[in-house]
Amino acid sequence: MSATIKNLANGQLASSKGTLYTASEVTAIAKSIILVNTNTSSETVNLYYKKSGGTSRRLIPQDTEIPSGYSLTFNLPITMGSADIIEGDTTTASKVDYVISGVEIS
């Protein structure tokens, strides 16, 4: 068994719920999620955890607001099995950057 500390995923949130990270054939622990609003106006964001074959469940309050130029860091250790996913969305596509850091165990 091998544990690798790594950047699990990074990119920009879409304006509709989409997959940010999928634990593929490994056990993973998402340790932190950083969101940065690059827009000139406030953005609302949503983050979800979805167990393989299950239903999306909120990780943060619905429509959490990030003011222009600000960031939010969520230290949410989430244990994930194979095919579990983290999803997210924002008000305006490509205006909120994200980085998910954690550990993959294979």
OpenMM code with the backbone's topology and positions (N, CA, C; nanometers):
from openmm import Vec3, app, unit

residues = "MET SER ALA THR ILE LYS ASN LEU ALA ASN GLY GLN LEU ALA SER SER LYS GLY THR LEU TYR THR ALA SER GLU VAL THR ALA ILE ALA LYS SER ILE ILE LEU VAL ASN THR ASN THR SER SER GLU THR VAL ASN LEU TYR TYR LYS LYS SER GLY GLY THR SER ARG ARG LEU ILE PRO GLN ASP THR GLU ILE PRO SER GLY TYR SER LEU THR PHE ASN LEU PRO ILE THR MET GLY SER ALA ASP ILE ILE GLU GLY ASP THR THR THR ALA SER LYS VAL ASP TYR VAL ILE SER GLY VAL GLU ILE SER".split()
positions = [
    Vec3(0.0852, -0.1176, 0.0000),
    Vec3(0.0000, 0.0000, 0.0000),
    Vec3(0.0894, 0.1234, 0.0000),
    Vec3(0.0513, 0.2205, -0.0810),
    Vec3(0.1296, 0.3425, -0.0979),
    Vec3(0.0389, 0.4645, -0.0822),
    Vec3(0.0844, 0.5626, -0.0034),
    Vec3(0.0096, 0.6873, 0.0145),
    Vec3(0.0867, 0.8007, -0.0527),
    Vec3(0.0153, 0.8775, -0.1367),
    Vec3(0.0773, 0.9880, -0.2085),
    Vec3(0.0048, 1.1177, -0.1766),
    Vec3(0.0767, 1.2132, -0.1175),
    Vec3(0.0208, 1.3466, -0.0928),
    Vec3(0.0305, 1.4232, -0.2228),
    Vec3(-0.0817, 1.4831, -0.2675),
    Vec3(-0.0781, 1.5478, -0.3984),
    Vec3(-0.1895, 1.6487, -0.4180),
    Vec3(-0.1767, 1.7225, -0.5260),
    Vec3(-0.2844, 1.8078, -0.5756),
    Vec3(-0.3807, 1.7119, -0.6457),
    Vec3(-0.4982, 1.6920, -0.5878),
    Vec3(-0.5939, 1.5973, -0.6445),
    Vec3(-0.6608, 1.6525, -0.7694),
    Vec3(-0.6861, 1.7828, -0.7714),
    Vec3(-0.7537, 1.8438, -0.8868),
    Vec3(-0.7390, 1.9949, -0.8806),
    Vec3(-0.7490, 2.0591, -0.9978),
    Vec3(-0.7523, 2.2049, -1.0035),
    Vec3(-0.8194, 2.2450, -1.1332),
    Vec3(-0.8755, 2.3644, -1.1342),
    Vec3(-0.9435, 2.4138, -1.2532),
    Vec3(-1.0314, 2.5319, -1.2194),
    Vec3(-1.1404, 2.5457, -1.2955),
    Vec3(-1.2365, 2.6539, -1.2737),
    Vec3(-1.3762, 2.5939, -1.2662),
    Vec3(-1.4558, 2.6470, -1.1736),
    Vec3(-1.5928, 2.5980, -1.1583),
    Vec3(-1.6781, 2.6362, -1.2781),
    Vec3(-1.7705, 2.5481, -1.3137),
    Vec3(-1.8683, 2.5750, -1.4190),
    Vec3(-1.9918, 2.6398, -1.3577),
    Vec3(-2.0822, 2.6871, -1.4420),
    Vec3(-2.2051, 2.7500, -1.3926),
    Vec3(-2.3141, 2.6463, -1.3632),
    Vec3(-2.2889, 2.5202, -1.3928),
    Vec3(-2.3795, 2.4125, -1.3541),
    Vec3(-2.2973, 2.3039, -1.2853),
    Vec3(-2.3617, 2.2251, -1.2013),
    Vec3(-2.2908, 2.1249, -1.1229),
    Vec3(-2.2080, 2.0333, -1.2121),
    Vec3(-2.0803, 2.0218, -1.1798),
    Vec3(-1.9908, 1.9361, -1.2567),
    Vec3(-1.8901, 1.8688, -1.1661),
    Vec3(-1.8277, 1.7645, -1.2162),
    Vec3(-1.7289, 1.6888, -1.1398),
    Vec3(-1.5969, 1.7646, -1.1312),
    Vec3(-1.5453, 1.7787, -1.0095),
    Vec3(-1.4166, 1.8423, -0.9861),
    Vec3(-1.3074, 1.7381, -0.9648),
    Vec3(-1.3417, 1.6278, -0.8981),
    Vec3(-1.2447, 1.5215, -0.8705),
    Vec3(-1.3174, 1.3889, -0.8567),
    Vec3(-1.2589, 1.2844, -0.9132),
    Vec3(-1.3091, 1.1478, -0.8991),
    Vec3(-1.1982, 1.0606, -0.8436),
    Vec3(-1.2266, 0.9898, -0.7373),
    Vec3(-1.1307, 0.8935, -0.6821),
    Vec3(-1.1396, 0.7687, -0.7692),
    Vec3(-1.0397, 0.7464, -0.8531),
    Vec3(-1.0459, 0.6340, -0.9468),
    Vec3(-0.9531, 0.5210, -0.9034),
    Vec3(-1.0134, 0.4098, -0.8683),
    Vec3(-0.9426, 0.2879, -0.8272),
    Vec3(-0.8470, 0.3085, -0.7110),
    Vec3(-0.8745, 0.4058, -0.6283),
    Vec3(-0.7935, 0.4317, -0.5090),
    Vec3(-0.8852, 0.4769, -0.3953),
    Vec3(-0.8319, 0.4749, -0.2764),
    Vec3(-0.8958, 0.5423, -0.1648),
    Vec3(-0.8289, 0.6787, -0.1569),
    Vec3(-0.9058, 0.7819, -0.1344),
    Vec3(-0.8491, 0.9164, -0.1282),
    Vec3(-0.9043, 0.9903, -0.0072),
    Vec3(-0.8265, 1.0867, 0.0385),
    Vec3(-0.8725, 1.1782, 0.1425),
    Vec3(-0.8509, 1.3192, 0.0892),
    Vec3(-0.9597, 1.3884, 0.0615),
    Vec3(-0.9519, 1.5291, 0.0209),
    Vec3(-0.9372, 1.6096, 0.1499),
    Vec3(-0.8229, 1.6760, 0.1661),
    Vec3(-0.7927, 1.7470, 0.2905),
    Vec3(-0.8336, 1.8935, 0.2866),
    Vec3(-0.8218, 1.9569, 0.1696),
    Vec3(-0.8601, 2.0977, 0.1614),
    Vec3(-0.9071, 2.1313, 0.0208),
    Vec3(-0.9975, 2.2284, 0.0164),
    Vec3(-1.0461, 2.2819, -0.1106),
    Vec3(-1.0331, 2.4332, -0.1017),
    Vec3(-0.9605, 2.4911, -0.1971),
    Vec3(-0.9427, 2.6366, -0.2019),
    Vec3(-1.0194, 2.6896, -0.3221),
    Vec3(-1.1019, 2.7908, -0.2996),
    Vec3(-1.1791, 2.8567, -0.4055),
    Vec3(-1.1380, 3.0028, -0.4104),
    Vec3(-1.1112, 3.0542, -0.5307),
    Vec3(-1.0709, 3.1947, -0.5470),
    Vec3(-1.1606, 3.2603, -0.6508),
    Vec3(-1.2256, 3.3698, -0.6123),
    Vec3(-1.3113, 3.4454, -0.7037),
    Vec3(-1.2253, 3.5421, -0.7843),
    Vec3(-1.2136, 3.5181, -0.9149),
    Vec3(-1.1347, 3.6052, -1.0027),
    Vec3(-1.2228, 3.7075, -1.0748),
    Vec3(-1.3520, 3.7052, -1.0471),
    Vec3(-1.4466, 3.7959, -1.1124),
    Vec3(-1.4422, 3.9344, -1.0464),
    Vec3(-1.4976, 4.0344, -1.1144),
    Vec3(-1.5051, 4.1697, -1.0590),
    Vec3(-1.6292, 4.1895, -0.9724),
    Vec3(-1.7127, 4.0850, -0.9618),
    Vec3(-1.8302, 4.0892, -0.8748),
    Vec3(-1.8359, 3.9614, -0.7919),
    Vec3(-1.9211, 3.9613, -0.6910),
    Vec3(-1.9352, 3.8448, -0.6036),
    Vec3(-1.9837, 3.7231, -0.6816),
    Vec3(-1.9430, 3.6054, -0.6365),
    Vec3(-1.9878, 3.4782, -0.6926),
    Vec3(-2.0450, 3.3935, -0.5799),
    Vec3(-2.1457, 3.3143, -0.6105),
    Vec3(-2.1931, 3.2150, -0.5151),
    Vec3(-2.1415, 3.0797, -0.5609),
    Vec3(-2.1055, 2.9954, -0.4645),
    Vec3(-2.0492, 2.8647, -0.4961),
    Vec3(-2.1215, 2.7558, -0.4182),
    Vec3(-2.1175, 2.6350, -0.4734),
    Vec3(-2.1719, 2.5161, -0.4089),
    Vec3(-2.0724, 2.4028, -0.4272),
    Vec3(-2.0516, 2.3234, -0.3217),
    Vec3(-1.9669, 2.2051, -0.3281),
    Vec3(-2.0453, 2.0849, -0.2785),
    Vec3(-2.0242, 1.9709, -0.3421),
    Vec3(-2.0978, 1.8490, -0.3100),
    Vec3(-2.0039, 1.7283, -0.3048),
    Vec3(-2.0417, 1.6288, -0.2265),
    Vec3(-1.9765, 1.4982, -0.2261),
    Vec3(-2.0801, 1.3973, -0.2747),
    Vec3(-2.0375, 1.3087, -0.3640),
    Vec3(-2.1296, 1.2075, -0.4161),
    Vec3(-2.0614, 1.0714, -0.4095),
    Vec3(-2.1139, 0.9843, -0.3242),
    Vec3(-2.0641, 0.8476, -0.3149),
    Vec3(-2.0986, 0.7747, -0.4435),
    Vec3(-2.0117, 0.6858, -0.4873),
    Vec3(-2.0339, 0.6106, -0.6109),
    Vec3(-2.1750, 0.5521, -0.6145),
    Vec3(-2.2510, 0.5897, -0.7167),
    Vec3(-2.3877, 0.5408, -0.7318),
    Vec3(-2.4885, 0.6061, -0.6392),
    Vec3(-2.4450, 0.7065, -0.5616),
    Vec3(-2.5325, 0.7693, -0.4630),
    Vec3(-2.5866, 0.9039, -0.5088),
    Vec3(-2.6279, 0.9813, -0.4111),
    Vec3(-2.6866, 1.1128, -0.4327),
    Vec3(-2.5898, 1.2207, -0.3853),
    Vec3(-2.5836, 1.3316, -0.4555),
    Vec3(-2.4978, 1.4436, -0.4161),
    Vec3(-2.5429, 1.4991, -0.2815),
    Vec3(-2.4460, 1.5242, -0.1938),
    Vec3(-2.4716, 1.5835, -0.0621),
    Vec3(-2.3852, 1.7082, -0.0479),
    Vec3(-2.4425, 1.8127, 0.0091),
    Vec3(-2.3707, 1.9394, 0.0230),
    Vec3(-2.2542, 1.9283, 0.1207),
    Vec3(-2.1436, 1.9931, 0.0841),
    Vec3(-2.0283, 2.0039, 0.1733),
    Vec3(-2.0252, 2.1384, 0.2440),
    Vec3(-2.0866, 2.2394, 0.1830),
    Vec3(-2.0908, 2.3744, 0.2393),
    Vec3(-2.2339, 2.4257, 0.2262),
    Vec3(-2.2686, 2.5326, 0.2977),
    Vec3(-2.4036, 2.5873, 0.2848),
    Vec3(-2.4359, 2.6282, 0.1401),
    Vec3(-2.5617, 2.6134, 0.1038),
    Vec3(-2.6070, 2.6476, -0.0315),
    Vec3(-2.5747, 2.7926, -0.0643),
    Vec3(-2.5227, 2.8128, -0.1859),
    Vec3(-2.4933, 2.9458, -0.2396),
    Vec3(-2.4046, 3.0292, -0.1464),
    Vec3(-2.2953, 2.9709, -0.1028),
    Vec3(-2.1967, 3.0435, -0.0230),
    Vec3(-2.1366, 3.1536, -0.1103),
    Vec3(-2.1332, 3.2755, -0.0581),
    Vec3(-2.0861, 3.3902, -0.1368),
    Vec3(-1.9373, 3.4146, -0.1161),
    Vec3(-1.8681, 3.4394, -0.2275),
    Vec3(-1.7280, 3.4808, -0.2240),
    Vec3(-1.7210, 3.6189, -0.2891),
    Vec3(-1.6837, 3.7234, -0.2123),
    Vec3(-1.6713, 3.8569, -0.2712),
    Vec3(-1.5614, 3.8606, -0.3772),
    Vec3(-1.5690, 3.9571, -0.4645),
    Vec3(-1.4680, 3.9763, -0.5700),
    Vec3(-1.3276, 3.9838, -0.5097),
    Vec3(-1.2353, 3.9073, -0.5684),
    Vec3(-1.0966, 3.9121, -0.5244),
    Vec3(-1.0659, 3.8358, -0.3967),
    Vec3(-1.1625, 3.7637, -0.3416),
    Vec3(-1.1410, 3.6898, -0.2179),
    Vec3(-1.1322, 3.5406, -0.2439),
    Vec3(-1.0828, 3.4699, -0.1424),
    Vec3(-1.0757, 3.3248, -0.1510),
    Vec3(-1.1380, 3.2622, -0.0268),
    Vec3(-1.1761, 3.1358, -0.0397),
    Vec3(-1.2257, 3.0568, 0.0731),
    Vec3(-1.1471, 2.9276, 0.0764),
    Vec3(-1.1069, 2.8876, 0.1964),
    Vec3(-1.0391, 2.7599, 0.2133),
    Vec3(-1.1238, 2.6733, 0.3044),
    Vec3(-1.1543, 2.5537, 0.2574),
    Vec3(-1.2321, 2.4581, 0.3353),
    Vec3(-1.1402, 2.3428, 0.3717),
    Vec3(-1.1184, 2.3236, 0.5005),
    Vec3(-1.0400, 2.2109, 0.5483),
    Vec3(-1.1385, 2.1023, 0.5889),
    Vec3(-1.1762, 2.0230, 0.4904),
    Vec3(-1.2794, 1.9217, 0.5073),
    Vec3(-1.2218, 1.7841, 0.4773),
    Vec3(-1.1630, 1.7157, 0.5733),
    Vec3(-1.1132, 1.5832, 0.5382),
    Vec3(-1.2288, 1.4918, 0.4981),
    Vec3(-1.2294, 1.4527, 0.3720),
    Vec3(-1.3372, 1.3698, 0.3172),
    Vec3(-1.2754, 1.2381, 0.2716),
    Vec3(-1.3127, 1.1288, 0.3343),
    Vec3(-1.2639, 0.9979, 0.2936),
    Vec3(-1.3460, 0.9516, 0.1751),
    Vec3(-1.2767, 0.9135, 0.0678),
    Vec3(-1.3438, 0.8779, -0.0567),
    Vec3(-1.3019, 0.7385, -0.1016),
    Vec3(-1.3975, 0.6626, -0.1516),
    Vec3(-1.3688, 0.5327, -0.2104),
    Vec3(-1.3632, 0.5451, -0.3617),
    Vec3(-1.3301, 0.4367, -0.4271),
    Vec3(-1.3222, 0.4350, -0.5732),
    Vec3(-1.4525, 0.4833, -0.6348),
    Vec3(-1.4438, 0.5748, -0.7292),
    Vec3(-1.5545, 0.6330, -0.8057),
    Vec3(-1.6393, 0.7329, -0.7271),
    Vec3(-1.6028, 0.7661, -0.6032),
    Vec3(-1.6691, 0.8757, -0.5324),
    Vec3(-1.6210, 1.0063, -0.5960),
    Vec3(-1.7062, 1.1100, -0.5929),
    Vec3(-1.6687, 1.2351, -0.6589),
    Vec3(-1.6972, 1.3578, -0.5724),
    Vec3(-1.6241, 1.4650, -0.6028),
    Vec3(-1.6522, 1.5980, -0.5491),
    Vec3(-1.7007, 1.6808, -0.6667),
    Vec3(-1.8123, 1.7495, -0.6461),
    Vec3(-1.8738, 1.8313, -0.7513),
    Vec3(-1.8821, 1.9762, -0.7051),
    Vec3(-1.9008, 2.0665, -0.8008),
    Vec3(-1.9159, 2.2066, -0.7654),
    Vec3(-1.9769, 2.2882, -0.8765),
    Vec3(-2.0220, 2.4089, -0.8411),
    Vec3(-2.0727, 2.5050, -0.9392),
    Vec3(-2.0624, 2.6450, -0.8817),
    Vec3(-2.0767, 2.7431, -0.9710),
    Vec3(-2.0721, 2.8840, -0.9315),
    Vec3(-2.1698, 2.9634, -1.0182),
    Vec3(-2.1849, 3.0903, -0.9870),
    Vec3(-2.2764, 3.1770, -1.0605),
    Vec3(-2.2342, 3.1950, -1.2057),
    Vec3(-2.1074, 3.2302, -1.2280),
    Vec3(-2.0554, 3.2599, -1.3607),
    Vec3(-1.9420, 3.1635, -1.3939),
    Vec3(-1.9556, 3.0900, -1.5030),
    Vec3(-1.8545, 2.9918, -1.5414),
    Vec3(-1.7162, 3.0553, -1.5552),
    Vec3(-1.6147, 2.9815, -1.5162),
    Vec3(-1.4735, 3.0194, -1.5322),
    Vec3(-1.4312, 3.1424, -1.4525),
    Vec3(-1.5035, 3.1762, -1.3469),
    Vec3(-1.4681, 3.2923, -1.2653),
    Vec3(-1.4241, 3.2546, -1.1241),
    Vec3(-1.4327, 3.1241, -1.0910),
    Vec3(-1.3856, 3.0780, -0.9604),
    Vec3(-1.2874, 2.9636, -0.9829),
    Vec3(-1.1620, 2.9885, -0.9460),
    Vec3(-1.0586, 2.8848, -0.9541),
    Vec3(-1.0710, 2.7928, -0.8319),
    Vec3(-1.0317, 2.6653, -0.8503),
    Vec3(-1.0301, 2.5737, -0.7361),
    Vec3(-0.9041, 2.4872, -0.7381),
    Vec3(-0.8619, 2.4483, -0.6174),
    Vec3(-0.7538, 2.3522, -0.5986),
    Vec3(-0.7984, 2.2585, -0.4869),
    Vec3(-0.7912, 2.1275, -0.5136),
    Vec3(-0.8237, 2.0263, -0.4145),
    Vec3(-0.6945, 1.9519, -0.3823),
    Vec3(-0.6572, 1.9509, -0.2547),
    Vec3(-0.5342, 1.8829, -0.2111),
    Vec3(-0.5703, 1.7690, -0.1177),
    Vec3(-0.4874, 1.6650, -0.1194),
    Vec3(-0.5138, 1.5532, -0.0310),
    Vec3(-0.4173, 1.4389, -0.0492),
    Vec3(-0.4662, 1.3184, -0.0236),
    Vec3(-0.3849, 1.1977, -0.0241),
    Vec3(-0.4589, 1.0902, -0.1042),
    Vec3(-0.3847, 1.0204, -0.1919),
    Vec3(-0.4382, 0.9023, -0.2594),
    Vec3(-0.3636, 0.7803, -0.2068),
    Vec3(-0.4376, 0.6754, -0.1769),
    Vec3(-0.3805, 0.5519, -0.1230),
    Vec3(-0.4125, 0.4402, -0.2209),
    Vec3(-0.3060, 0.3774, -0.2722),
    Vec3(-0.3281, 0.2685, -0.3681),
    Vec3(-0.2568, 0.1430, -0.3233),
] * unit.nanometer
topology = app.Topology()
chain = topology.addChain("A")
for resn in residues:
    res = topology.addResidue(resn, chain)
    for name in ("N", "CA", "C"):
        topology.addAtom(name, app.Element.getBySymbol(name[0]), res)
